Amino acid sequence: MGTPVEIEFAVDLNKDSENRATFYLLQIKPLIGNVTDYQIDMNKINPPEILLYADKEMGNGIIEDIHDVIFVDP
C-alpha cells in the first residue's frame, strides 16, 4: 500500500480434521495519520459529552457532519 498499515485478524485455534487451526484476515487499511497530527487537549473536553473513550488501541479523529447519535440498548 506504500504506507504503514493496520492489519486486523482473528485465529480459531480449534483444529480441523487435518490438525490445522484457522487464520482469518479481517481487514488491512492504511494508516493515514501520524500521532502528532492529532493532538487532543483532554482539558478542553467535557467528560459528559464523551461518547467513547479508550486509553489504548483507538485512533482519534474528527467527523464534522455528525450532529446526532442515537443509541438503542438491545
mmCIF file of the N, C-alpha and C atoms, coordinates in Angstrom:
data_MODEL
# 
_entry.id   MODEL 
# 
loop_
_atom_site.group_PDB 
_atom_site.id 
_atom_site.type_symbol 
_atom_site.label_atom_id 
_atom_site.label_alt_id 
_atom_site.label_comp_id 
_atom_site.label_asym_id 
_atom_site.label_entity_id 
_atom_site.label_seq_id 
_atom_site.pdbx_PDB_ins_code 
_atom_site.Cartn_x 
_atom_site.Cartn_y 
_atom_site.Cartn_z 
_atom_site.occupancy 
_atom_site.B_iso_or_equiv 
_atom_site.pdbx_formal_charge 
_atom_site.auth_seq_id 
_atom_site.auth_comp_id 
_atom_site.auth_asym_id 
_atom_site.auth_atom_id 
_atom_site.pdbx_PDB_model_num 
ATOM 1   N N  . MET A 1 1  ? 0.818   -1.200  0.000  1.00 0.00 ? 1  MET A N  1 
ATOM 2   C CA . MET A 1 1  ? 0.000   0.000   0.000  1.00 0.00 ? 1  MET A CA 1 
ATOM 3   C C  . MET A 1 1  ? 0.856   1.256   0.000  1.00 0.00 ? 1  MET A C  1 
ATOM 4   N N  . GLY A 1 2  ? 2.138   1.124   0.160  1.00 0.00 ? 2  GLY A N  1 
ATOM 5   C CA . GLY A 1 2  ? 3.014   2.276   0.093  1.00 0.00 ? 2  GLY A CA 1 
ATOM 6   C C  . GLY A 1 2  ? 3.046   3.113   1.364  1.00 0.00 ? 2  GLY A C  1 
ATOM 7   N N  . THR A 1 3  ? 2.459   2.615   2.441  1.00 0.00 ? 3  THR A N  1 
ATOM 8   C CA . THR A 1 3  ? 2.408   3.324   3.711  1.00 0.00 ? 3  THR A CA 1 
ATOM 9   C C  . THR A 1 3  ? 2.258   2.291   4.822  1.00 0.00 ? 3  THR A C  1 
ATOM 10  N N  . PRO A 1 4  ? 2.556   2.643   6.059  1.00 0.00 ? 4  PRO A N  1 
ATOM 11  C CA . PRO A 1 4  ? 2.280   1.678   7.135  1.00 0.00 ? 4  PRO A CA 1 
ATOM 12  C C  . PRO A 1 4  ? 0.802   1.310   7.150  1.00 0.00 ? 4  PRO A C  1 
ATOM 13  N N  . VAL A 1 5  ? 0.513   0.072   7.559  1.00 0.00 ? 5  VAL A N  1 
ATOM 14  C CA . VAL A 1 5  ? -0.867  -0.411  7.557  1.00 0.00 ? 5  VAL A CA 1 
ATOM 15  C C  . VAL A 1 5  ? -1.253  -0.965  8.923  1.00 0.00 ? 5  VAL A C  1 
ATOM 16  N N  . GLU A 1 6  ? -2.547  -1.019  9.150  1.00 0.00 ? 6  GLU A N  1 
ATOM 17  C CA . GLU A 1 6  ? -3.117  -1.703  10.305 1.00 0.00 ? 6  GLU A CA 1 
ATOM 18  C C  . GLU A 1 6  ? -3.704  -2.997  9.780  1.00 0.00 ? 6  GLU A C  1 
ATOM 19  N N  . ILE A 1 7  ? -3.374  -4.113  10.409 1.00 0.00 ? 7  ILE A N  1 
ATOM 20  C CA . ILE A 1 7  ? -3.886  -5.416  9.987  1.00 0.00 ? 7  ILE A CA 1 
ATOM 21  C C  . ILE A 1 7  ? -4.742  -5.969  11.122 1.00 0.00 ? 7  ILE A C  1 
ATOM 22  N N  . GLU A 1 8  ? -5.983  -6.292  10.796 1.00 0.00 ? 8  GLU A N  1 
ATOM 23  C CA . GLU A 1 8  ? -6.890  -6.886  11.777 1.00 0.00 ? 8  GLU A CA 1 
ATOM 24  C C  . GLU A 1 8  ? -7.082  -8.345  11.417 1.00 0.00 ? 8  GLU A C  1 
ATOM 25  N N  . PHE A 1 9  ? -6.895  -9.226  12.392 1.00 0.00 ? 9  PHE A N  1 
ATOM 26  C CA . PHE A 1 9  ? -7.023  -10.646 12.115 1.00 0.00 ? 9  PHE A CA 1 
ATOM 27  C C  . PHE A 1 9  ? -7.629  -11.371 13.308 1.00 0.00 ? 9  PHE A C  1 
ATOM 28  N N  . ALA A 1 10 ? -8.041  -12.609 13.056 1.00 0.00 ? 10 ALA A N  1 
ATOM 29  C CA . ALA A 1 10 ? -8.562  -13.472 14.116 1.00 0.00 ? 10 ALA A CA 1 
ATOM 30  C C  . ALA A 1 10 ? -8.032  -14.878 13.876 1.00 0.00 ? 10 ALA A C  1 
ATOM 31  N N  . VAL A 1 11 ? -7.924  -15.642 14.937 1.00 0.00 ? 11 VAL A N  1 
ATOM 32  C CA . VAL A 1 11 ? -7.448  -17.019 14.836 1.00 0.00 ? 11 VAL A CA 1 
ATOM 33  C C  . VAL A 1 11 ? -8.428  -17.926 15.574 1.00 0.00 ? 11 VAL A C  1 
ATOM 34  N N  . ASP A 1 12 ? -8.832  -19.001 14.910 1.00 0.00 ? 12 ASP A N  1 
ATOM 35  C CA . ASP A 1 12 ? -9.647  -20.036 15.542 1.00 0.00 ? 12 ASP A CA 1 
ATOM 36  C C  . ASP A 1 12 ? -8.704  -21.193 15.844 1.00 0.00 ? 12 ASP A C  1 
ATOM 37  N N  . LEU A 1 13 ? -8.425  -21.434 17.121 1.00 0.00 ? 13 LEU A N  1 
ATOM 38  C CA . LEU A 1 13 ? -7.468  -22.461 17.497 1.00 0.00 ? 13 LEU A CA 1 
ATOM 39  C C  . LEU A 1 13 ? -8.073  -23.858 17.557 1.00 0.00 ? 13 LEU A C  1 
ATOM 40  N N  . ASN A 1 14 ? -9.371  -23.982 17.286 1.00 0.00 ? 14 ASN A N  1 
ATOM 41  C CA . ASN A 1 14 ? -9.971  -25.309 17.180 1.00 0.00 ? 14 ASN A CA 1 
ATOM 42  C C  . ASN A 1 14 ? -9.455  -25.941 15.892 1.00 0.00 ? 14 ASN A C  1 
ATOM 43  N N  . LYS A 1 15 ? -8.835  -27.086 16.007 1.00 0.00 ? 15 LYS A N  1 
ATOM 44  C CA . LYS A 1 15 ? -8.185  -27.708 14.850 1.00 0.00 ? 15 LYS A CA 1 
ATOM 45  C C  . LYS A 1 15 ? -9.187  -28.475 14.000 1.00 0.00 ? 15 LYS A C  1 
ATOM 46  N N  . ASP A 1 16 ? -8.939  -28.468 12.681 1.00 0.00 ? 16 ASP A N  1 
ATOM 47  C CA . ASP A 1 16 ? -9.796  -29.216 11.757 1.00 0.00 ? 16 ASP A CA 1 
ATOM 48  C C  . ASP A 1 16 ? -9.348  -30.686 11.712 1.00 0.00 ? 16 ASP A C  1 
ATOM 49  N N  . SER A 1 17 ? -9.928  -31.448 10.795 1.00 0.00 ? 17 SER A N  1 
ATOM 50  C CA . SER A 1 17 ? -9.624  -32.883 10.707 1.00 0.00 ? 17 SER A CA 1 
ATOM 51  C C  . SER A 1 17 ? -8.173  -33.158 10.332 1.00 0.00 ? 17 SER A C  1 
ATOM 52  N N  . GLU A 1 18 ? -7.483  -32.145 9.779  1.00 0.00 ? 18 GLU A N  1 
ATOM 53  C CA . GLU A 1 18 ? -6.070  -32.300 9.422  1.00 0.00 ? 18 GLU A CA 1 
ATOM 54  C C  . GLU A 1 18 ? -5.163  -31.627 10.452 1.00 0.00 ? 18 GLU A C  1 
ATOM 55  N N  . ASN A 1 19 ? -5.709  -31.350 11.653 1.00 0.00 ? 19 ASN A N  1 
ATOM 56  C CA . ASN A 1 19 ? -4.966  -30.765 12.772 1.00 0.00 ? 19 ASN A CA 1 
ATOM 57  C C  . ASN A 1 19 ? -4.442  -29.356 12.478 1.00 0.00 ? 19 ASN A C  1 
ATOM 58  N N  . ARG A 1 20 ? -5.214  -28.591 11.700 1.00 0.00 ? 20 ARG A N  1 
ATOM 59  C CA . ARG A 1 20 ? -4.825  -27.216 11.370 1.00 0.00 ? 20 ARG A CA 1 
ATOM 60  C C  . ARG A 1 20 ? -5.772  -26.224 12.023 1.00 0.00 ? 20 ARG A C  1 
ATOM 61  N N  . ALA A 1 21 ? -5.206  -25.155 12.563 1.00 0.00 ? 21 ALA A N  1 
ATOM 62  C CA . ALA A 1 21 ? -6.014  -24.040 13.071 1.00 0.00 ? 21 ALA A CA 1 
ATOM 63  C C  . ALA A 1 21 ? -6.357  -23.144 11.880 1.00 0.00 ? 21 ALA A C  1 
ATOM 64  N N  . THR A 1 22 ? -7.257  -22.183 12.096 1.00 0.00 ? 22 THR A N  1 
ATOM 65  C CA . THR A 1 22 ? -7.675  -21.295 11.006 1.00 0.00 ? 22 THR A CA 1 
ATOM 66  C C  . THR A 1 22 ? -7.281  -19.859 11.329 1.00 0.00 ? 22 THR A C  1 
ATOM 67  N N  . PHE A 1 23 ? -6.666  -19.197 10.358 1.00 0.00 ? 23 PHE A N  1 
ATOM 68  C CA . PHE A 1 23 ? -6.264  -17.797 10.464 1.00 0.00 ? 23 PHE A CA 1 
ATOM 69  C C  . PHE A 1 23 ? -7.179  -17.000 9.546  1.00 0.00 ? 23 PHE A C  1 
ATOM 70  N N  . TYR A 1 24 ? -7.854  -15.983 10.085 1.00 0.00 ? 24 TYR A N  1 
ATOM 71  C CA . TYR A 1 24 ? -8.751  -15.146 9.297  1.00 0.00 ? 24 TYR A CA 1 
ATOM 72  C C  . TYR A 1 24 ? -8.156  -13.753 9.176  1.00 0.00 ? 24 TYR A C  1 
ATOM 73  N N  . LEU A 1 25 ? -7.979  -13.291 7.972  1.00 0.00 ? 25 LEU A N  1 
ATOM 74  C CA . LEU A 1 25 ? -7.561  -11.923 7.722  1.00 0.00 ? 25 LEU A CA 1 
ATOM 75  C C  . LEU A 1 25 ? -8.828  -11.102 7.574  1.00 0.00 ? 25 LEU A C  1 
ATOM 76  N N  . LEU A 1 26 ? -9.074  -10.197 8.529  1.00 0.00 ? 26 LEU A N  1 
ATOM 77  C CA . LEU A 1 26 ? -10.327 -9.455  8.544  1.00 0.00 ? 26 LEU A CA 1 
ATOM 78  C C  . LEU A 1 26 ? -10.265 -8.190  7.706  1.00 0.00 ? 26 LEU A C  1 
ATOM 79  N N  . GLN A 1 27 ? -9.192  -7.416  7.872  1.00 0.00 ? 27 GLN A N  1 
ATOM 80  C CA . GLN A 1 27 ? -9.041  -6.215  7.055  1.00 0.00 ? 27 GLN A CA 1 
ATOM 81  C C  . GLN A 1 27 ? -7.615  -5.693  7.139  1.00 0.00 ? 27 GLN A C  1 
ATOM 82  N N  . ILE A 1 28 ? -7.221  -4.995  6.118  1.00 0.00 ? 28 ILE A N  1 
ATOM 83  C CA . ILE A 1 28 ? -5.956  -4.268  6.081  1.00 0.00 ? 28 ILE A CA 1 
ATOM 84  C C  . ILE A 1 28 ? -6.291  -2.860  5.619  1.00 0.00 ? 28 ILE A C  1 
ATOM 85  N N  . LYS A 1 29 ? -5.854  -1.869  6.379  1.00 0.00 ? 29 LYS A N  1 
ATOM 86  C CA . LYS A 1 29 ? -6.131  -0.495  5.956  1.00 0.00 ? 29 LYS A CA 1 
ATOM 87  C C  . LYS A 1 29 ? -4.902  0.368   6.218  1.00 0.00 ? 29 LYS A C  1 
ATOM 88  N N  . PRO A 1 30 ? -4.688  1.356   5.367  1.00 0.00 ? 30 PRO A N  1 
ATOM 89  C CA . PRO A 1 30 ? -3.513  2.218   5.544  1.00 0.00 ? 30 PRO A CA 1 
ATOM 90  C C  . PRO A 1 30 ? -3.666  3.126   6.752  1.00 0.00 ? 30 PRO A C  1 
ATOM 91  N N  . LEU A 1 31 ? -2.558  3.399   7.410  1.00 0.00 ? 31 LEU A N  1 
ATOM 92  C CA . LEU A 1 31 ? -2.533  4.394   8.476  1.00 0.00 ? 31 LEU A CA 1 
ATOM 93  C C  . LEU A 1 31 ? -2.246  5.729   7.810  1.00 0.00 ? 31 LEU A C  1 
ATOM 94  N N  . ILE A 1 32 ? -3.229  6.611   7.809  1.00 0.00 ? 32 ILE A N  1 
ATOM 95  C CA . ILE A 1 32 ? -3.089  7.841   7.028  1.00 0.00 ? 32 ILE A CA 1 
ATOM 96  C C  . ILE A 1 32 ? -2.702  9.039   7.862  1.00 0.00 ? 32 ILE A C  1 
ATOM 97  N N  . GLY A 1 33 ? -2.553  8.845   9.152  1.00 0.00 ? 33 GLY A N  1 
ATOM 98  C CA . GLY A 1 33 ? -2.184  9.968   10.000 1.00 0.00 ? 33 GLY A CA 1 
ATOM 99  C C  . GLY A 1 33 ? -1.056  9.594   10.930 1.00 0.00 ? 33 GLY A C  1 
ATOM 100 N N  . ASN A 1 34 ? -0.468  10.591  11.484 1.00 0.00 ? 34 ASN A N  1 
ATOM 101 C CA . ASN A 1 34 ? 0.592   10.415  12.451 1.00 0.00 ? 34 ASN A CA 1 
ATOM 102 C C  . ASN A 1 34 ? 0.059   10.900  13.790 1.00 0.00 ? 34 ASN A C  1 
ATOM 103 N N  . VAL A 1 35 ? 0.502   10.282  14.866 1.00 0.00 ? 35 VAL A N  1 
ATOM 104 C CA . VAL A 1 35 ? 0.002   10.677  16.186 1.00 0.00 ? 35 VAL A CA 1 
ATOM 105 C C  . VAL A 1 35 ? 0.213   12.164  16.438 1.00 0.00 ? 35 VAL A C  1 
ATOM 106 N N  . THR A 1 36 ? 1.248   12.746  15.860 1.00 0.00 ? 36 THR A N  1 
ATOM 107 C CA . THR A 1 36 ? 1.487   14.178  16.065 1.00 0.00 ? 36 THR A CA 1 
ATOM 108 C C  . THR A 1 36 ? 0.505   15.034  15.270 1.00 0.00 ? 36 THR A C  1 
ATOM 109 N N  . ASP A 1 37 ? -0.208  14.424  14.302 1.00 0.00 ? 37 ASP A N  1 
ATOM 110 C CA . ASP A 1 37 ? -1.211  15.160  13.529 1.00 0.00 ? 37 ASP A CA 1 
ATOM 111 C C  . ASP A 1 37 ? -2.508  15.335  14.316 1.00 0.00 ? 37 ASP A C  1 
ATOM 112 N N  . TYR A 1 38 ? -2.712  14.551  15.367 1.00 0.00 ? 38 TYR A N  1 
ATOM 113 C CA . TYR A 1 38 ? -3.988  14.522  16.069 1.00 0.00 ? 38 TYR A CA 1 
ATOM 114 C C  . TYR A 1 38 ? -3.786  14.716  17.566 1.00 0.00 ? 38 TYR A C  1 
ATOM 115 N N  . GLN A 1 39 ? -3.361  15.866  17.941 1.00 0.00 ? 39 GLN A N  1 
ATOM 116 C CA . GLN A 1 39 ? -3.178  16.172  19.356 1.00 0.00 ? 39 GLN A CA 1 
ATOM 117 C C  . GLN A 1 39 ? -4.491  16.685  19.934 1.00 0.00 ? 39 GLN A C  1 
ATOM 118 N N  . ILE A 1 40 ? -4.968  16.043  20.978 1.00 0.00 ? 40 ILE A N  1 
ATOM 119 C CA . ILE A 1 40 ? -6.220  16.440  21.623 1.00 0.00 ? 40 ILE A CA 1 
ATOM 120 C C  . ILE A 1 40 ? -5.913  16.863  23.044 1.00 0.00 ? 40 ILE A C  1 
ATOM 121 N N  . ASP A 1 41 ? -6.343  18.044  23.398 1.00 0.00 ? 41 ASP A N  1 
ATOM 122 C CA . ASP A 1 41 ? -6.166  18.559  24.758 1.00 0.00 ? 41 ASP A CA 1 
ATOM 123 C C  . ASP A 1 41 ? -7.362  18.093  25.583 1.00 0.00 ? 41 ASP A C  1 
ATOM 124 N N  . MET A 1 42 ? -7.169  17.050  26.401 1.00 0.00 ? 42 MET A N  1 
ATOM 125 C CA . MET A 1 42 ? -8.270  16.494  27.185 1.00 0.00 ? 42 MET A CA 1 
ATOM 126 C C  . MET A 1 42 ? -8.824  17.487  28.205 1.00 0.00 ? 42 MET A C  1 
ATOM 127 N N  . ASN A 1 43 ? -8.075  18.543  28.520 1.00 0.00 ? 43 ASN A N  1 
ATOM 128 C CA . ASN A 1 43 ? -8.585  19.570  29.432 1.00 0.00 ? 43 ASN A CA 1 
ATOM 129 C C  . ASN A 1 43 ? -9.696  20.389  28.794 1.00 0.00 ? 43 ASN A C  1 
ATOM 130 N N  . LYS A 1 44 ? -9.792  20.355  27.456 1.00 0.00 ? 44 LYS A N  1 
ATOM 131 C CA . LYS A 1 44 ? -10.841 21.086  26.746 1.00 0.00 ? 44 LYS A CA 1 
ATOM 132 C C  . LYS A 1 44 ? -12.052 20.212  26.440 1.00 0.00 ? 44 LYS A C  1 
ATOM 133 N N  . ILE A 1 45 ? -12.011 18.949  26.859 1.00 0.00 ? 45 ILE A N  1 
ATOM 134 C CA . ILE A 1 45 ? -13.094 18.010  26.589 1.00 0.00 ? 45 ILE A CA 1 
ATOM 135 C C  . ILE A 1 45 ? -14.028 17.959  27.799 1.00 0.00 ? 45 ILE A C  1 
ATOM 136 N N  . ASN A 1 46 ? -15.324 18.023  27.547 1.00 0.00 ? 46 ASN A N  1 
ATOM 137 C CA . ASN A 1 46 ? -16.327 17.922  28.598 1.00 0.00 ? 46 ASN A CA 1 
ATOM 138 C C  . ASN A 1 46 ? -16.675 16.434  28.778 1.00 0.00 ? 46 ASN A C  1 
ATOM 139 N N  . PRO A 1 47 ? -16.238 15.786  29.876 1.00 0.00 ? 47 PRO A N  1 
ATOM 140 C CA . PRO A 1 47 ? -16.442 14.347  30.053 1.00 0.00 ? 47 PRO A CA 1 
ATOM 141 C C  . PRO A 1 47 ? -17.869 13.852  29.824 1.00 0.00 ? 47 PRO A C  1 
ATOM 142 N N  . PRO A 1 48 ? -18.927 14.561  30.243 1.00 0.00 ? 48 PRO A N  1 
ATOM 143 C CA . PRO A 1 48 ? -20.275 14.059  29.973 1.00 0.00 ? 48 PRO A CA 1 
ATOM 144 C C  . PRO A 1 48 ? -20.621 14.003  28.473 1.00 0.00 ? 48 PRO A C  1 
ATOM 145 N N  . GLU A 1 49 ? -19.866 14.684  27.640 1.00 0.00 ? 49 GLU A N  1 
ATOM 146 C CA . GLU A 1 49 ? -20.140 14.677  26.209 1.00 0.00 ? 49 GLU A CA 1 
ATOM 147 C C  . GLU A 1 49 ? -19.350 13.597  25.462 1.00 0.00 ? 49 GLU A C  1 
ATOM 148 N N  . ILE A 1 50 ? -18.493 12.840  26.159 1.00 0.00 ? 50 ILE A N  1 
ATOM 149 C CA . ILE A 1 50 ? -17.693 11.802  25.513 1.00 0.00 ? 50 ILE A CA 1 
ATOM 150 C C  . ILE A 1 50 ? -18.580 10.611  25.202 1.00 0.00 ? 50 ILE A C  1 
ATOM 151 N N  . LEU A 1 51 ? -18.589 10.198  23.948 1.00 0.00 ? 51 LEU A N  1 
ATOM 152 C CA . LEU A 1 51 ? -19.360 9.028   23.530 1.00 0.00 ? 51 LEU A CA 1 
ATOM 153 C C  . LEU A 1 51 ? -18.571 7.755   23.783 1.00 0.00 ? 51 LEU A C  1 
ATOM 154 N N  . LEU A 1 52 ? -17.261 7.771   23.486 1.00 0.00 ? 52 LEU A N  1 
ATOM 155 C CA . LEU A 1 52 ? -16.416 6.594   23.649 1.00 0.00 ? 52 LEU A CA 1 
ATOM 156 C C  . LEU A 1 52 ? -15.012 7.053   23.958 1.00 0.00 ? 52 LEU A C  1 
ATOM 157 N N  . TYR A 1 53 ? -14.379 6.428   24.941 1.00 0.00 ? 53 TYR A N  1 
ATOM 158 C CA . TYR A 1 53 ? -13.031 6.814   25.341 1.00 0.00 ? 53 TYR A CA 1 
ATOM 159 C C  . TYR A 1 53 ? -12.220 5.561   25.613 1.00 0.00 ? 53 TYR A C  1 
ATOM 160 N N  . ALA A 1 54 ? -10.965 5.554   25.189 1.00 0.00 ? 54 ALA A N  1 
ATOM 161 C CA . ALA A 1 54 ? -10.056 4.443   25.481 1.00 0.00 ? 54 ALA A CA 1 
ATOM 162 C C  . ALA A 1 54 ? -8.659  4.995   25.648 1.00 0.00 ? 54 ALA A C  1 
ATOM 163 N N  . ASP A 1 55 ? -7.904  4.399   26.554 1.00 0.00 ? 55 ASP A N  1 
ATOM 164 C CA . ASP A 1 55 ? -6.511  4.793   26.737 1.00 0.00 ? 55 ASP A CA 1 
ATOM 165 C C  . ASP A 1 55 ? -5.616  4.212   25.655 1.00 0.00 ? 55 ASP A C  1 
ATOM 166 N N  . LYS A 1 56 ? -5.996  3.053   25.091 1.00 0.00 ? 56 LYS A N  1 
ATOM 167 C CA . LYS A 1 56 ? -5.169  2.356   24.114 1.00 0.00 ? 56 LYS A CA 1 
ATOM 168 C C  . LYS A 1 56 ? -6.033  1.810   22.982 1.00 0.00 ? 56 LYS A C  1 
ATOM 169 N N  . GLU A 1 57 ? -5.401  1.588   21.857 1.00 0.00 ? 57 GLU A N  1 
ATOM 170 C CA . GLU A 1 57 ? -5.979  0.860   20.722 1.00 0.00 ? 57 GLU A CA 1 
ATOM 171 C C  . GLU A 1 57 ? -7.132  1.540   20.016 1.00 0.00 ? 57 GLU A C  1 
ATOM 172 N N  . MET A 1 58 ? -7.242  2.837   20.149 1.00 0.00 ? 58 MET A N  1 
ATOM 173 C CA . MET A 1 58 ? -8.305  3.519   19.426 1.00 0.00 ? 58 MET A CA 1 
ATOM 174 C C  . MET A 1 58 ? -7.755  4.825   18.882 1.00 0.00 ? 58 MET A C  1 
ATOM 175 N N  . GLY A 1 59 ? -7.896  5.029   17.593 1.00 0.00 ? 59 GLY A N  1 
ATOM 176 C CA . GLY A 1 59 ? -7.384  6.246   16.981 1.00 0.00 ? 59 GLY A CA 1 
ATOM 177 C C  . GLY A 1 59 ? -8.283  7.438   17.238 1.00 0.00 ? 59 GLY A C  1 
ATOM 178 N N  . ASN A 1 60 ? -7.737  8.605   17.066 1.00 0.00 ? 60 ASN A N  1 
ATOM 179 C CA . ASN A 1 60 ? -8.502  9.838   17.200 1.00 0.00 ? 60 ASN A CA 1 
ATOM 180 C C  . ASN A 1 60 ? -8.947  10.308  15.826 1.00 0.00 ? 60 ASN A C  1 
ATOM 181 N N  . GLY A 1 61 ? -10.011 11.026  15.776 1.00 0.00 ? 61 GLY A N  1 
ATOM 182 C CA . GLY A 1 61 ? -10.484 11.554  14.512 1.00 0.00 ? 61 GLY A CA 1 
ATOM 183 C C  . GLY A 1 61 ? -11.569 12.590  14.734 1.00 0.00 ? 61 GLY A C  1 
ATOM 184 N N  . ILE A 1 62 ? -11.873 13.307  13.676 1.00 0.00 ? 62 ILE A N  1 
ATOM 185 C CA . ILE A 1 62 ? -12.916 14.322  13.721 1.00 0.00 ? 62 ILE A CA 1 
ATOM 186 C C  . ILE A 1 62 ? -13.868 14.051  12.574 1.00 0.00 ? 62 ILE A C  1 
ATOM 187 N N  . ILE A 1 63 ? -15.144 13.983  12.884 1.00 0.00 ? 63 ILE A N  1 
ATOM 188 C CA . ILE A 1 63 ? -16.175 13.852  11.859 1.00 0.00 ? 63 ILE A CA 1 
ATOM 189 C C  . ILE A 1 63 ? -17.079 15.064  12.020 1.00 0.00 ? 63 ILE A C  1 
ATOM 190 N N  . GLU A 1 64 ? -16.945 16.000  11.117 1.00 0.00 ? 64 GLU A N  1 
ATOM 191 C CA . GLU A 1 64 ? -17.623 17.296  11.245 1.00 0.00 ? 64 GLU A CA 1 
ATOM 192 C C  . GLU A 1 64 ? -19.130 17.238  10.990 1.00 0.00 ? 64 GLU A C  1 
ATOM 193 N N  . ASP A 1 65 ? -19.602 16.236  10.209 1.00 0.00 ? 65 ASP A N  1 
ATOM 194 C CA . ASP A 1 65 ? -21.005 16.263  9.798  1.00 0.00 ? 65 ASP A CA 1 
ATOM 195 C C  . ASP A 1 65 ? -21.921 15.384  10.646 1.00 0.00 ? 65 ASP A C  1 
ATOM 196 N N  . ILE A 1 66 ? -21.463 14.893  11.792 1.00 0.00 ? 66 ILE A N  1 
ATOM 197 C CA . ILE A 1 66 ? -22.335 14.162  12.702 1.00 0.00 ? 66 ILE A CA 1 
ATOM 198 C C  . ILE A 1 66 ? -22.955 15.161  13.668 1.00 0.00 ? 66 ILE A C  1 
ATOM 199 N N  . HIS A 1 67 ? -24.292 15.175  13.701 1.00 0.00 ? 67 HIS A N  1 
ATOM 200 C CA . HIS A 1 67 ? -24.998 16.125  14.551 1.00 0.00 ? 67 HIS A CA 1 
ATOM 201 C C  . HIS A 1 67 ? -25.761 15.419  15.680 1.00 0.00 ? 67 HIS A C  1 
ATOM 202 N N  . ASP A 1 68 ? -26.226 14.205  15.413 1.00 0.00 ? 68 ASP A N  1 
ATOM 203 C CA . ASP A 1 68 ? -26.987 13.456  16.396 1.00 0.00 ? 68 ASP A CA 1 
ATOM 204 C C  . ASP A 1 68 ? -26.511 12.007  16.400 1.00 0.00 ? 68 ASP A C  1 
ATOM 205 N N  . VAL A 1 69 ? -26.460 11.416  17.571 1.00 0.00 ? 69 VAL A N  1 
ATOM 206 C CA . VAL A 1 69 ? -26.162 9.986   17.702 1.00 0.00 ? 69 VAL A CA 1 
ATOM 207 C C  . VAL A 1 69 ? -27.301 9.379   18.496 1.00 0.00 ? 69 VAL A C  1 
ATOM 208 N N  . ILE A 1 70 ? -27.892 8.320   17.942 1.00 0.00 ? 70 ILE A N  1 
ATOM 209 C CA . ILE A 1 70 ? -28.984 7.615   18.621 1.00 0.00 ? 70 ILE A CA 1 
ATOM 210 C C  . ILE A 1 70 ? -28.466 6.250   19.010 1.00 0.00 ? 70 ILE A C  1 
ATOM 211 N N  . PHE A 1 71 ? -28.527 5.927   20.314 1.00 0.00 ? 71 PHE A N  1 
ATOM 212 C CA . PHE A 1 71 ? -28.094 4.643   20.816 1.00 0.00 ? 71 PHE A CA 1 
ATOM 213 C C  . PHE A 1 71 ? -29.314 3.865   21.259 1.00 0.00 ? 71 PHE A C  1 
ATOM 214 N N  . VAL A 1 72 ? -29.478 2.650   20.737 1.00 0.00 ? 72 VAL A N  1 
ATOM 215 C CA . VAL A 1 72 ? -30.590 1.787   21.132 1.00 0.00 ? 72 VAL A CA 1 
ATOM 216 C C  . VAL A 1 72 ? -29.994 0.636   21.924 1.00 0.00 ? 72 VAL A C  1 
ATOM 217 N N  . ASP A 1 73 ? -30.315 0.556   23.212 1.00 0.00 ? 73 ASP A N  1 
ATOM 218 C CA . ASP A 1 73 ? -29.807 -0.525  24.051 1.00 0.00 ? 73 ASP A CA 1 
ATOM 219 C C  . ASP A 1 73 ? -30.559 -1.792  23.727 1.00 0.00 ? 73 ASP A C  1 
ATOM 220 N N  . PRO A 1 74 ? -29.876 -2.786  23.179 1.00 0.00 ? 74 PRO A N  1 
ATOM 221 C CA . PRO A 1 74 ? -30.582 -4.034  22.806 1.00 0.00 ? 74 PRO A CA 1 
ATOM 222 C C  . PRO A 1 74 ? -31.207 -4.709  24.000 1.00 0.00 ? 74 PRO A C  1 
# 
